[in-house]
Amino acid sequence: MKLYPEIILRANTNNKNVGAFRFWVLAKDYDRGSGFLPAKAFRRYLFHELGIPRATVYRWLSAAQYLGLVDYKNGIYRLISWHKGAAIAGVGRLLRPVEIPIEDFINKGWLGFVWKAFTAHYRGENISRATFEHLTGVPERTQREYEAQAIVEKTPCYADLGDPSKNPENARFMGEGVFGM
């Protein structure tokens, strides 16, 4: 399914009901582009095909309607656009969408998989946890928990000072105290 992970992460940080956003994202995935869904067919899909409990679906739906993500009229759900949903979550700029298995999005530990999808935007780049916190609002400790849940592949981040035999300025001093003092 198509997902903009920064929407979910920022909504969670801004204390918005993430269940509402889960319902909306699942509805956007079920929708074929018109922004209008038959309500009964969609709920049946959530209950029977995805196995989400009825109480959970109705709780998510109520929250989605409250936030303005979904509107219900005459047996039809009307969905707002990705950009309007991002604005409700507090996201200023959307990155490219990421594909994520729907099972990962509805099962336990789903926020870890959303985090993994977000970090996929920066694969191969050395980005600090502080920068990720600035972008998403997710604290460092929570980032580590999400990575443990979703088994995120980590790359080491270190400075290569070069070869000291070719450039003596690159040699490290192993003296006493901090920074050789």
DOVEX-850247 format. One line per field, with one value per atom (N, C-alpha, C): atom name; x, y negated, z. Coordinates in nm, 3 decimals, m for minus. Each point is the difference from the previous one (the first is absolute). Layout:
// residues N
a	c(CA | ...) $
east	c(X | ...) $
north	c(Y | ...) $
up	c(Z | ...) $
// end
This chain:
// residues 181
a	c(N | CA | C | N | CA | C | N | CA | C | N | CA | C | N | CA | C | N | CA | C | N | CA | C | N | CA | C | N | CA | C | N | CA | C | N | CA | C | N | CA | C | N | CA | C | N | CA | C | N | CA | C | N | CA | C | N | CA | C | N | CA | C | N | CA | C | N | CA | C | N | CA | C | N | CA | C | N | CA | C | N | CA | C | N | CA | C | N | CA | C | N | CA | C | N | CA | C | N | CA | C | N | CA | C | N | CA | C | N | CA | C | N | CA | C | N | CA | C | N | CA | C | N | CA | C | N | CA | C | N | CA | C | N | CA | C | N | CA | C | N | CA | C | N | CA | C | N | CA | C | N | CA | C | N | CA | C | N | CA | C | N | CA | C | N | CA | C | N | CA | C | N | CA | C | N | CA | C | N | CA | C | N | CA | C | N | CA | C | N | CA | C | N | CA | C | N | CA | C | N | CA | C | N | CA | C | N | CA | C | N | CA | C | N | CA | C | N | CA | C | N | CA | C | N | CA | C | N | CA | C | N | CA | C | N | CA | C | N | CA | C | N | CA | C | N | CA | C | N | CA | C | N | CA | C | N | CA | C | N | CA | C | N | CA | C | N | CA | C | N | CA | C | N | CA | C | N | CA | C | N | CA | C | N | CA | C | N | CA | C | N | CA | C | N | CA | C | N | CA | C | N | CA | C | N | CA | C | N | CA | C | N | CA | C | N | CA | C | N | CA | C | N | CA | C | N | CA | C | N | CA | C | N | CA | C | N | CA | C | N | CA | C | N | CA | C | N | CA | C | N | CA | C | N | CA | C | N | CA | C | N | CA | C | N | CA | C | N | CA | C | N | CA | C | N | CA | C | N | CA | C | N | CA | C | N | CA | C | N | CA | C | N | CA | C | N | CA | C | N | CA | C | N | CA | C | N | CA | C | N | CA | C | N | CA | C | N | CA | C | N | CA | C | N | CA | C | N | CA | C | N | CA | C | N | CA | C | N | CA | C | N | CA | C | N | CA | C | N | CA | C | N | CA | C | N | CA | C | N | CA | C | N | CA | C | N | CA | C | N | CA | C | N | CA | C | N | CA | C | N | CA | C | N | CA | C | N | CA | C | N | CA | C | N | CA | C | N | CA | C | N | CA | C | N | CA | C | N | CA | C | N | CA | C | N | CA | C | N | CA | C | N | CA | C | N | CA | C | N | CA | C | N | CA | C | N | CA | C | N | CA | C | N | CA | C | N | CA | C | N | CA | C | N | CA | C | N | CA | C | N | CA | C | N | CA | C | N | CA | C | N | CA | C | N | CA | C | N | CA | C | N | CA | C | N | CA | C | N | CA | C | N | CA | C | N | CA | C | N | CA | C | N | CA | C | N | CA | C | N | CA | C | N | CA | C | N | CA | C | N | CA | C | N | CA | C | N | CA | C | N | CA | C) $
east	c(0.083 | m0.083 | 0.087 | m0.052 | 0.071 | m0.013 | 0.113 | 0.001 | 0.099 | m0.040 | 0.090 | 0.029 | 0.110 | 0.023 | 0.013 | 0.044 | 0.016 | m0.134 | m0.109 | m0.132 | m0.032 | 0.020 | m0.029 | 0.093 | 0.128 | 0.097 | m0.027 | m0.029 | m0.026 | m0.133 | m0.101 | m0.129 | 0.020 | 0.078 | 0.027 | 0.073 | 0.096 | 0.075 | m0.088 | m0.093 | m0.089 | m0.124 | 0.001 | m0.110 | m0.134 | 0.007 | m0.122 | m0.031 | m0.123 | m0.038 | 0.053 | 0.102 | 0.058 | m0.093 | m0.095 | m0.101 | m0.082 | m0.028 | m0.073 | 0.081 | 0.129 | 0.086 | 0.015 | m0.001 | 0.005 | m0.125 | m0.116 | m0.125 | 0.006 | 0.044 | 0.007 | 0.097 | 0.118 | 0.098 | m0.054 | m0.065 | m0.060 | m0.111 | m0.076 | m0.104 | 0.063 | 0.108 | 0.069 | 0.054 | 0.046 | 0.049 | m0.115 | m0.113 | m0.117 | m0.062 | 0.009 | m0.055 | 0.077 | m0.070 | 0.062 | 0.021 | 0.001 | 0.035 | m0.109 | m0.122 | m0.108 | m0.013 | 0.045 | m0.015 | m0.133 | m0.083 | m0.129 | m0.005 | m0.042 | m0.005 | m0.139 | m0.048 | m0.123 | 0.030 | m0.069 | 0.031 | m0.011 | m0.112 | m0.019 | 0.106 | 0.031 | 0.101 | 0.137 | 0.035 | 0.129 | 0.008 | m0.106 | 0.001 | 0.006 | m0.071 | 0.004 | 0.143 | 0.068 | 0.140 | 0.088 | m0.020 | 0.079 | m0.028 | m0.130 | m0.038 | 0.043 | m0.037 | 0.014 | 0.132 | 0.045 | 0.124 | 0.124 | m0.004 | 0.117 | m0.007 | m0.118 | m0.015 | 0.011 | m0.032 | 0.005 | m0.132 | 0.005 | m0.123 | m0.093 | m0.130 | m0.101 | 0.018 | 0.021 | 0.014 | 0.117 | 0.108 | 0.118 | m0.032 | m0.065 | m0.034 | m0.090 | m0.102 | m0.091 | 0.068 | 0.094 | 0.076 | 0.087 | 0.068 | 0.082 | m0.086 | m0.116 | m0.090 | m0.047 | m0.040 | m0.046 | 0.110 | 0.122 | 0.112 | 0.031 | m0.009 | 0.027 | m0.103 | m0.125 | m0.104 | 0.022 | 0.039 | 0.025 | 0.113 | 0.107 | 0.114 | m0.028 | m0.105 | m0.032 | 0.069 | 0.053 | 0.066 | m0.102 | m0.114 | m0.105 | m0.133 | m0.085 | m0.135 | m0.096 | m0.108 | m0.099 | m0.132 | m0.051 | m0.129 | m0.065 | m0.123 | m0.079 | 0.072 | 0.065 | 0.064 | 0.132 | 0.057 | 0.126 | 0.099 | 0.125 | 0.108 | 0.069 | 0.018 | 0.076 | 0.133 | 0.109 | 0.134 | 0.065 | 0.076 | 0.074 | 0.131 | 0.067 | 0.123 | 0.117 | 0.108 | 0.120 | 0.054 | m0.001 | 0.057 | m0.083 | m0.132 | m0.084 | 0.018 | 0.011 | 0.026 | 0.134 | 0.100 | 0.133 | m0.007 | m0.079 | m0.015 | m0.066 | m0.098 | m0.066 | 0.099 | 0.089 | 0.100 | 0.110 | 0.019 | 0.106 | 0.121 | m0.014 | 0.111 | m0.005 | 0.113 | 0.005 | 0.029 | 0.084 | 0.043 | 0.003 | m0.064 | m0.002 | 0.120 | 0.062 | 0.103 | m0.071 | 0.075 | m0.064 | m0.067 | m0.106 | m0.067 | 0.086 | m0.027 | 0.072 | m0.102 | 0.039 | m0.086 | 0.030 | m0.105 | 0.013 | m0.106 | 0.034 | m0.101 | m0.113 | m0.122 | m0.116 | 0.000 | 0.053 | 0.007 | 0.087 | 0.109 | 0.088 | m0.070 | m0.092 | m0.068 | m0.113 | m0.059 | m0.114 | 0.035 | 0.117 | 0.038 | 0.072 | 0.023 | 0.072 | 0.140 | 0.047 | 0.132 | m0.001 | m0.117 | m0.013 | 0.075 | 0.014 | 0.074 | 0.148 | 0.052 | 0.138 | 0.016 | m0.098 | 0.006 | m0.020 | m0.079 | m0.016 | 0.134 | 0.068 | 0.132 | 0.098 | m0.003 | 0.089 | m0.027 | m0.126 | m0.036 | 0.053 | m0.008 | 0.051 | 0.151 | 0.072 | 0.146 | 0.046 | m0.086 | 0.034 | 0.026 | m0.057 | 0.025 | 0.147 | 0.067 | 0.135 | 0.102 | m0.034 | 0.090 | 0.130 | 0.111 | 0.129 | 0.057 | m0.080 | 0.047 | 0.024 | 0.098 | 0.026 | m0.078 | m0.111 | m0.086 | m0.004 | 0.020 | 0.001 | m0.141 | m0.008 | m0.128 | m0.062 | 0.083 | m0.051 | m0.068 | 0.055 | m0.063 | m0.133 | m0.003 | m0.126 | m0.103 | 0.047 | m0.092 | m0.054 | 0.085 | m0.045 | m0.102 | 0.022 | m0.090 | m0.135 | 0.001 | m0.124 | m0.053 | 0.086 | m0.041 | 0.012 | 0.050 | 0.014 | 0.130 | m0.006 | 0.121 | 0.095 | 0.127 | 0.103 | m0.032 | m0.043 | m0.030 | m0.112 | m0.102 | m0.111 | 0.047 | 0.090 | 0.057 | 0.066 | 0.075 | 0.068 | m0.102 | m0.107 | m0.104 | m0.067 | m0.032 | m0.061 | 0.093 | 0.129 | 0.096 | 0.013 | m0.013 | 0.004 | m0.125 | m0.116 | m0.126 | 0.002 | 0.044 | m0.008 | 0.130 | 0.100 | 0.130 | 0.056 | 0.026 | 0.053 | 0.150 | 0.046 | 0.141 | 0.073 | 0.100 | 0.073 | 0.135 | 0.045 | 0.133 | 0.084 | 0.126 | 0.085 | 0.031 | 0.013 | 0.032 | 0.130 | 0.106 | 0.128 | 0.077 | 0.096 | 0.083 | 0.125 | 0.032 | 0.122 | 0.102 | 0.101 | 0.099 | 0.112 | m0.003 | 0.104 | 0.119 | 0.104 | 0.121 | 0.102 | 0.032 | 0.095 | 0.143 | 0.035 | 0.136 | 0.018 | m0.109 | 0.007 | m0.024 | m0.075 | m0.029 | 0.003 | 0.110 | 0.014 | m0.107 | m0.066 | m0.106 | m0.120 | m0.011 | m0.111 | 0.025 | 0.119 | 0.032 | m0.075 | m0.049 | m0.070 | 0.099 | m0.015 | 0.087 | m0.059 | 0.072 | m0.047 | 0.060 | m0.013 | 0.057 | m0.094 | 0.029 | m0.079 | m0.120 | m0.106 | m0.117 | m0.081 | m0.097 | m0.090 | 0.071 | m0.005 | 0.059 | 0.149 | 0.065 | 0.145 | 0.050 | m0.082 | 0.043 | 0.053) $
north	c(0.118 | m0.118 | m0.124 | m0.108 | m0.127 | m0.074 | m0.053 | m0.068 | m0.116 | m0.109 | m0.111 | 0.010 | 0.064 | 0.028 | m0.125 | m0.110 | m0.122 | m0.050 | 0.032 | m0.041 | 0.070 | 0.131 | 0.079 | m0.042 | m0.014 | m0.033 | m0.139 | m0.097 | m0.135 | m0.007 | 0.075 | 0.003 | 0.057 | 0.104 | 0.062 | m0.099 | m0.072 | m0.098 | m0.115 | m0.041 | m0.113 | 0.043 | 0.120 | 0.053 | 0.003 | 0.025 | 0.024 | 0.149 | 0.037 | 0.141 | 0.076 | 0.085 | 0.073 | 0.107 | 0.045 | 0.093 | m0.063 | m0.129 | m0.072 | 0.000 | m0.021 | m0.001 | 0.140 | 0.103 | 0.138 | 0.028 | m0.039 | 0.021 | m0.073 | m0.124 | m0.081 | 0.058 | 0.045 | 0.059 | 0.130 | 0.082 | 0.123 | m0.033 | m0.104 | m0.043 | m0.052 | m0.075 | m0.050 | 0.117 | 0.105 | 0.118 | 0.073 | 0.009 | 0.070 | m0.079 | m0.131 | m0.089 | 0.019 | m0.015 | 0.014 | m0.136 | m0.107 | m0.130 | m0.105 | 0.037 | m0.098 | m0.078 | 0.059 | m0.063 | 0.030 | 0.085 | 0.039 | 0.151 | 0.051 | 0.144 | 0.042 | 0.115 | 0.053 | 0.046 | m0.056 | 0.022 | 0.146 | 0.067 | 0.139 | 0.091 | m0.015 | 0.085 | m0.020 | m0.125 | m0.026 | 0.058 | m0.018 | 0.057 | 0.152 | 0.061 | 0.145 | 0.045 | m0.076 | 0.028 | m0.005 | m0.102 | m0.012 | 0.113 | 0.035 | 0.103 | 0.139 | 0.036 | 0.138 | 0.029 | m0.086 | 0.028 | m0.034 | m0.111 | m0.039 | 0.048 | 0.037 | 0.055 | m0.102 | m0.124 | m0.104 | 0.005 | 0.003 | 0.006 | m0.118 | 0.026 | m0.103 | m0.122 | 0.025 | m0.111 | m0.090 | 0.060 | m0.076 | m0.084 | 0.061 | m0.073 | m0.119 | 0.020 | m0.110 | m0.108 | 0.038 | m0.099 | m0.083 | 0.067 | m0.071 | m0.092 | 0.052 | m0.079 | m0.126 | 0.015 | m0.115 | m0.106 | 0.043 | m0.093 | m0.064 | 0.077 | m0.054 | m0.105 | 0.024 | m0.099 | m0.126 | 0.017 | m0.113 | m0.089 | 0.064 | m0.076 | m0.057 | 0.048 | m0.048 | 0.075 | 0.117 | 0.083 | 0.070 | 0.035 | 0.075 | m0.067 | m0.005 | m0.051 | 0.108 | 0.021 | 0.103 | m0.065 | 0.038 | m0.053 | 0.101 | 0.038 | 0.088 | 0.132 | 0.058 | 0.130 | m0.007 | m0.118 | m0.020 | m0.073 | 0.048 | m0.072 | m0.088 | m0.127 | m0.092 | m0.024 | 0.021 | m0.012 | m0.131 | m0.059 | m0.120 | 0.043 | m0.094 | 0.029 | 0.027 | 0.054 | 0.025 | m0.130 | m0.106 | m0.127 | m0.062 | 0.011 | m0.052 | 0.084 | 0.131 | 0.088 | m0.030 | m0.028 | m0.037 | m0.129 | m0.095 | m0.127 | 0.021 | 0.088 | 0.031 | 0.063 | 0.086 | 0.065 | m0.095 | m0.109 | m0.095 | 0.013 | 0.066 | 0.017 | m0.113 | m0.067 | m0.109 | 0.045 | 0.101 | 0.045 | 0.152 | 0.058 | 0.145 | 0.048 | 0.107 | 0.068 | 0.094 | 0.076 | 0.095 | 0.112 | 0.058 | 0.109 | 0.126 | 0.085 | 0.125 | 0.113 | 0.113 | 0.118 | 0.080 | 0.041 | 0.078 | 0.111 | 0.121 | 0.106 | m0.037 | 0.024 | m0.037 | 0.074 | 0.122 | 0.077 | m0.070 | m0.061 | m0.073 | m0.123 | m0.057 | m0.122 | 0.027 | 0.119 | 0.027 | 0.086 | 0.060 | 0.089 | m0.073 | 0.073 | m0.054 | m0.046 | m0.107 | m0.054 | m0.079 | m0.042 | m0.068 | m0.131 | m0.072 | m0.127 | 0.023 | 0.114 | 0.034 | 0.014 | 0.059 | 0.015 | m0.133 | m0.088 | m0.134 | m0.075 | 0.017 | m0.062 | 0.056 | 0.130 | 0.064 | m0.056 | m0.020 | m0.058 | m0.143 | m0.076 | m0.137 | m0.002 | 0.084 | 0.000 | 0.051 | 0.070 | 0.046 | m0.118 | m0.116 | m0.120 | m0.040 | 0.034 | m0.047 | 0.114 | 0.112 | 0.115 | m0.040 | 0.036 | m0.030 | m0.135 | m0.079 | m0.131 | 0.011 | m0.074 | m0.004 | m0.117 | 0.033 | m0.100 | 0.027 | m0.102 | 0.019 | 0.018 | 0.058 | 0.018 | m0.136 | m0.097 | m0.135 | m0.060 | 0.025 | m0.049 | 0.070 | 0.132 | 0.073 | m0.053 | m0.032 | m0.055 | m0.136 | m0.080 | m0.130 | 0.017 | 0.098 | 0.021 | 0.059 | 0.090 | 0.073 | m0.029 | m0.047 | m0.020 | 0.126 | 0.109 | 0.127 | m0.004 | 0.012 | m0.005 | 0.116 | m0.019 | 0.099 | 0.138 | 0.003 | 0.129 | 0.072 | m0.072 | 0.059 | 0.048 | m0.073 | 0.043 | 0.137 | 0.016 | 0.128 | 0.113 | m0.030 | 0.100 | 0.042 | m0.098 | 0.031 | 0.086 | m0.032 | 0.076 | 0.143 | 0.020 | 0.135 | 0.078 | m0.066 | 0.065 | 0.046 | m0.086 | 0.027 | 0.057 | 0.018 | 0.052 | m0.084 | m0.126 | m0.094 | 0.023 | 0.005 | 0.020 | m0.132 | 0.003 | m0.121 | m0.003 | m0.119 | m0.016 | m0.079 | 0.040 | m0.073 | m0.140 | m0.092 | m0.139 | m0.035 | m0.014 | m0.033 | m0.093 | m0.070 | m0.091 | 0.072 | m0.009 | 0.058 | m0.113 | 0.009 | m0.107 | 0.015 | 0.107 | 0.019 | 0.075 | 0.009 | 0.075 | m0.092 | 0.025 | m0.089 | 0.009 | 0.111 | 0.010 | m0.097 | m0.034 | m0.094 | m0.144 | m0.015 | m0.133 | 0.006 | m0.042 | 0.011 | m0.075 | m0.097 | m0.074 | 0.090 | 0.113 | 0.091 | 0.100 | m0.003 | 0.093 | m0.041 | 0.099 | m0.027 | 0.002 | m0.091 | m0.007 | 0.086 | 0.092 | 0.089 | m0.041 | m0.125 | m0.052 | 0.014 | m0.073 | 0.007 | m0.093 | 0.037 | m0.085 | m0.008 | m0.090 | m0.020 | m0.081 | 0.045 | m0.067 | m0.021 | 0.088 | m0.005 | m0.109 | m0.053 | m0.110 | 0.053) $
up	c(0.000 | 0.000 | 0.000 | m0.054 | m0.009 | 0.133 | 0.046 | 0.129 | m0.001 | 0.059 | 0.029 | 0.150 | 0.038 | 0.143 | 0.086 | m0.057 | 0.080 | 0.053 | m0.068 | 0.048 | 0.132 | 0.003 | 0.121 | 0.114 | m0.029 | 0.105 | 0.058 | m0.085 | 0.049 | 0.075 | m0.047 | 0.070 | 0.140 | 0.012 | 0.130 | 0.091 | m0.054 | 0.077 | 0.044 | m0.086 | 0.030 | 0.077 | 0.055 | 0.081 | m0.073 | m0.129 | m0.077 | 0.011 | m0.016 | 0.011 | m0.120 | 0.021 | m0.112 | m0.053 | 0.080 | m0.049 | m0.112 | 0.014 | m0.105 | m0.129 | 0.013 | m0.118 | m0.058 | 0.084 | m0.051 | m0.083 | 0.052 | m0.074 | m0.134 | 0.002 | m0.120 | m0.103 | 0.046 | m0.093 | m0.059 | 0.082 | m0.053 | m0.100 | 0.027 | m0.095 | m0.128 | 0.010 | m0.120 | m0.082 | 0.068 | m0.071 | m0.070 | 0.066 | m0.055 | m0.117 | 0.008 | m0.103 | m0.131 | m0.109 | m0.131 | m0.068 | 0.078 | m0.054 | 0.002 | 0.029 | m0.003 | 0.130 | 0.111 | 0.130 | 0.066 | m0.064 | 0.055 | 0.011 | 0.118 | 0.024 | 0.045 | m0.046 | 0.059 | 0.142 | 0.097 | 0.142 | 0.040 | m0.036 | 0.042 | m0.058 | m0.127 | m0.064 | 0.064 | 0.031 | 0.062 | 0.140 | 0.079 | 0.135 | m0.006 | m0.093 | m0.017 | m0.032 | m0.084 | m0.034 | 0.125 | 0.084 | 0.122 | 0.098 | 0.017 | 0.095 | m0.046 | m0.120 | m0.045 | m0.069 | m0.087 | m0.073 | 0.081 | 0.072 | 0.078 | 0.144 | 0.046 | 0.135 | 0.112 | m0.028 | 0.103 | 0.077 | 0.133 | 0.080 | m0.025 | 0.007 | m0.026 | 0.091 | 0.128 | 0.094 | m0.039 | m0.044 | m0.041 | m0.123 | m0.098 | m0.123 | 0.031 | 0.082 | 0.032 | 0.084 | 0.085 | 0.077 | m0.094 | m0.095 | m0.098 | m0.086 | m0.044 | m0.085 | 0.072 | 0.125 | 0.078 | 0.010 | 0.027 | 0.011 | m0.135 | m0.109 | m0.134 | m0.038 | 0.037 | m0.027 | 0.083 | 0.125 | 0.089 | m0.055 | m0.052 | m0.054 | m0.140 | m0.064 | m0.133 | m0.112 | 0.030 | m0.102 | m0.089 | 0.061 | m0.068 | 0.030 | m0.101 | 0.017 | m0.046 | 0.074 | m0.034 | m0.037 | m0.118 | m0.043 | m0.095 | 0.029 | m0.087 | m0.033 | 0.099 | m0.021 | m0.074 | m0.012 | m0.073 | 0.090 | 0.003 | 0.066 | m0.103 | 0.035 | m0.084 | 0.070 | m0.073 | 0.056 | m0.044 | 0.090 | m0.039 | m0.068 | m0.064 | m0.073 | 0.096 | m0.057 | 0.078 | 0.059 | m0.078 | 0.047 | 0.112 | m0.009 | 0.108 | 0.127 | m0.016 | 0.115 | 0.064 | m0.084 | 0.051 | 0.080 | m0.049 | 0.072 | 0.136 | 0.007 | 0.127 | 0.097 | m0.052 | 0.084 | 0.043 | m0.075 | 0.033 | m0.089 | m0.116 | m0.094 | m0.102 | m0.017 | m0.096 | m0.142 | m0.014 | m0.131 | m0.003 | m0.101 | m0.014 | m0.081 | 0.046 | m0.077 | m0.097 | m0.076 | m0.091 | 0.080 | m0.055 | 0.073 | 0.002 | 0.097 | 0.018 | m0.004 | m0.058 | 0.001 | 0.127 | 0.069 | 0.124 | m0.006 | 0.042 | 0.003 | 0.097 | m0.043 | 0.081 | 0.133 | 0.003 | 0.125 | 0.103 | m0.046 | 0.092 | 0.057 | m0.077 | 0.043 | 0.098 | m0.002 | 0.088 | 0.120 | 0.001 | 0.110 | 0.112 | 0.107 | 0.115 | m0.043 | 0.056 | m0.035 | m0.129 | m0.043 | m0.129 | m0.007 | 0.111 | m0.003 | m0.031 | 0.040 | m0.036 | m0.150 | m0.066 | m0.145 | m0.071 | 0.059 | m0.056 | 0.011 | 0.115 | 0.019 | m0.103 | m0.020 | m0.098 | m0.140 | m0.034 | m0.130 | m0.012 | 0.110 | m0.002 | m0.021 | 0.073 | m0.012 | m0.136 | m0.072 | m0.135 | m0.093 | 0.029 | m0.080 | 0.007 | 0.109 | 0.025 | m0.001 | m0.062 | m0.005 | m0.071 | 0.060 | m0.058 | 0.043 | 0.066 | 0.049 | 0.150 | 0.047 | 0.144 | 0.060 | 0.064 | 0.061 | 0.150 | 0.079 | 0.145 | 0.054 | 0.117 | 0.066 | 0.035 | 0.028 | 0.030 | m0.123 | m0.117 | m0.123 | m0.022 | 0.021 | m0.012 | 0.100 | 0.121 | 0.100 | m0.045 | m0.061 | m0.050 | m0.113 | m0.087 | m0.114 | 0.041 | 0.098 | 0.033 | 0.139 | 0.088 | 0.138 | 0.084 | m0.058 | 0.072 | 0.079 | 0.134 | 0.082 | m0.029 | 0.034 | m0.029 | 0.058 | 0.123 | 0.063 | m0.073 | m0.041 | m0.074 | m0.137 | m0.062 | m0.128 | 0.016 | 0.108 | 0.024 | 0.024 | 0.071 | 0.025 | m0.131 | m0.085 | m0.130 | m0.085 | 0.003 | m0.079 | 0.051 | 0.130 | 0.056 | m0.039 | m0.002 | m0.037 | m0.145 | m0.089 | m0.143 | m0.058 | 0.085 | m0.041 | m0.116 | 0.030 | m0.098 | m0.013 | m0.125 | m0.027 | 0.025 | 0.086 | 0.036 | m0.071 | m0.033 | m0.058 | 0.098 | 0.018 | 0.094 | m0.053 | 0.091 | m0.035 | 0.073 | m0.077 | 0.061 | m0.092 | 0.057 | m0.078 | m0.046 | m0.127 | m0.054 | m0.007 | 0.084 | 0.008 | m0.103 | m0.077 | m0.101 | 0.056 | m0.080 | 0.034 | 0.066 | 0.130 | 0.069 | m0.054 | m0.069 | m0.054 | m0.117 | m0.067 | m0.112 | 0.045 | 0.106 | 0.052 | 0.152 | 0.062 | 0.147 | 0.078 | m0.061 | 0.069 | 0.031 | m0.073 | 0.021 | 0.113 | 0.059 | 0.108 | 0.126 | 0.072 | 0.125 | 0.115 | 0.094 | 0.116 | 0.111 | 0.052 | 0.105 | 0.133 | 0.037 | 0.123 | 0.118 | 0.106 | 0.120 | m0.009 | 0.071 | 0.010 | m0.127 | 0.007 | m0.114 | m0.107 | m0.122 | m0.115 | 0.020 | 0.072 | 0.016 | 0.089 | 0.086 | 0.088 | 0.129) $
// end
